[in-house]
Amino acid sequence: MGGELFGVFCTADISTGLLNSFLTKTYSDPSSTDTSPTLCILTHPDFPSYTSTDVSQPPIPPFTSPFLNMEPAAIASLLKEKAKDTAVDDYHFVVVDARSASDSSVVLVEADGEKIETVRIGFEQANGLTAAIDIGARGMEEPQDCVGADGVYRGDPSLPPSGPQKGGPAPRKQLS
């Protein structure tokens, strides 16, 4: 556990245009502006060759993913085996799959030994939510419990659409 980069695995033939859109949206989301970019689109399986400076930024050059048709459990096993003590985190990662093109979503994965948890999230949430879950500021349960009718978590429904307001009064706590 503990790389500085969160791997982004393309498990389908994804256009660079879609990947550029994904990165632009996730890095510009107002709810994650305090989070530095931490995502790395992995273009080869040589995990030790990635460094903390390999954060992906648009534009992404064309490439063929070596992770086509892989399931999250297989990716988690590969990371545990090959990415330990590298810049690539072996506990949390993001999957861009065939569905990503149709609904602008990705799969956030938490791999804790044999236990694999996933939640489909909107492009905008990928960078900030992955970092928040990794440091323990949030858990996987929150986005899993707040997915919309389309099965995608698109942000905390209690926050205003523009994200949290800085410098203003905190919202009143609701007692249950």
C-alpha positions in Angstrom: 0.0 0.0 0.0 1.1 3.6 -0.4 2.3 4.8 -3.9 1.9 8.5 -4.7 0.1 7.7 -8.0 -3.3 6.2 -8.5 -3.2 4.0 -11.5 -5.8 4.5 -14.2 -6.4 1.2 -16.1 -8.1 1.2 -19.5 -9.8 -2.2 -19.8 -11.5 -1.3 -23.1 -10.3 0.5 -26.3 -10.7 4.1 -25.1 -10.1 7.1 -27.2 -7.5 9.6 -26.2 -10.3 12.2 -26.5 -12.3 10.5 -23.8 -9.2 10.2 -21.6 -8.4 13.9 -22.1 -12.0 14.8 -21.1 -11.8 12.6 -18.1 -8.6 14.2 -16.8 -9.8 17.7 -17.5 -13.1 17.1 -15.7 -11.6 15.4 -12.7 -8.8 17.9 -12.2 -11.1 20.9 -12.5 -13.9 19.7 -10.2 -14.6 22.4 -7.6 -15.0 19.8 -4.8 -11.5 18.6 -5.3 -9.5 21.8 -6.0 -7.5 21.2 -2.8 -6.3 17.9 -4.2 -3.2 17.8 -6.3 -3.4 15.7 -9.5 -2.5 12.1 -8.6 -3.8 10.0 -11.5 -1.5 8.1 -13.9 -2.9 6.5 -17.0 -0.9 3.3 -17.1 0.3 2.6 -20.6 2.5 -0.4 -19.7 2.8 -2.9 -16.9 6.3 -2.1 -15.8 5.2 -0.5 -12.5 8.7 0.2 -11.1 9.4 2.5 -14.1 6.7 4.9 -13.0 7.8 7.8 -10.8 5.9 10.4 -8.7 6.3 12.9 -11.6 4.3 10.6 -14.0 0.9 12.3 -13.2 -1.2 12.2 -16.4 -2.2 15.6 -17.8 -4.0 16.2 -21.1 -3.3 15.8 -23.9 -2.7 12.1 -23.7 -0.7 10.6 -26.6 -2.3 7.6 -28.4 -1.5 4.2 -26.9 -2.8 0.6 -26.8 -3.7 -0.5 -23.3 -2.1 -3.7 -22.1 -5.0 -4.2 -19.6 -7.8 -4.8 -22.1 -10.6 -6.9 -20.8 -9.1 -7.3 -17.3 -11.4 -7.4 -14.3 -10.7 -5.3 -11.1 -9.7 -8.5 -9.2 -7.1 -9.4 -11.8 -5.7 -5.8 -11.8 -5.6 -5.9 -8.0 -3.6 -9.2 -8.1 -1.2 -7.7 -10.7 -0.7 -4.6 -8.5 -0.1 -6.6 -5.4 2.5 -8.7 -7.2 4.3 -6.1 -9.3 3.6 -2.6 -7.8 4.6 -3.1 -4.2 7.0 -0.4 -3.1 6.6 1.6 -6.3 5.1 5.0 -7.0 1.9 3.3 -8.1 -0.6 2.7 -5.3 -1.4 -1.0 -5.0 -4.5 -0.4 -2.8 -6.7 2.1 -4.8 -7.0 2.5 -8.5 -9.4 3.6 -11.2 -10.8 1.6 -14.2 -11.9 3.2 -17.4 -14.1 0.6 -19.1 -16.5 0.3 -22.1 -19.3 2.0 -20.1 -17.1 5.1 -19.5 -17.7 6.5 -23.0 -21.5 6.3 -22.6 -22.0 7.8 -19.2 -18.8 9.7 -18.3 -18.0 7.4 -15.3 -15.2 5.2 -14.1 -14.9 2.5 -11.5 -13.0 3.3 -8.3 -11.5 0.2 -6.7 -10.2 -0.5 -3.2 -8.3 -3.8 -3.0 -7.6 -5.0 0.5 -6.1 -8.4 0.3 -8.8 -10.7 -1.1 -11.6 -8.1 -0.5 -12.3 -6.0 -3.5 -14.7 -3.1 -3.2 -15.9 -1.0 -6.2 -18.1 2.0 -6.9 -18.9 3.6 -10.2 -18.2 7.4 -10.0 -18.5 10.3 -12.3 -15.4 11.6 -14.1 -15.4 14.7 -11.8 -15.0 12.7 -8.6 -12.1 10.4 -9.6 -9.1 12.4 -8.5 -10.5 14.0 -5.3 -12.5 11.0 -4.1 -9.7 8.5 -4.7 -7.3 10.7 -2.7 -9.8 11.2 0.1 -10.5 7.5 0.5 -6.8 6.7 0.3 -6.0 9.0 3.3 -9.0 7.8 5.2 -10.9 11.1 5.1 -13.8 9.2 3.5 -14.7 5.6 3.1 -16.0 3.5 0.2 -19.4 3.2 1.9 -20.4 6.8 1.4 -20.2 6.9 -2.4 -21.6 3.3 -2.5 -24.6 4.5 -0.5 -25.2 7.6 -2.6 -25.2 6.3 -6.2 -27.9 7.7 -8.4 -30.6 5.9 -10.4 -28.0 5.3 -13.1 -25.7 3.5 -10.6 -23.1 6.2 -10.6 -22.0 8.4 -7.7 -21.8 11.9 -8.9 -21.0 13.8 -5.7 -22.5 14.4 -2.3 -26.1 15.4 -2.8 -26.0 17.5 0.4 -23.4 19.9 -1.2 -24.5 22.7 -3.5 -23.9 22.0 -7.2 -20.7 24.2 -7.2 -19.1 22.2 -4.5 -18.3 23.3 -0.9 -18.1 27.0 -0.2 -14.9 28.1 1.4 -14.9 30.9 4.0 -18.7 30.9 4.5 -20.7 29.4 7.4 -20.8 25.7 7.7 -24.2 24.0 6.9 -26.2 23.0 9.9 -25.7 19.5 11.0 -28.7 17.3 10.5 -29.5 14.9 13.3 -30.9 11.6 12.5 
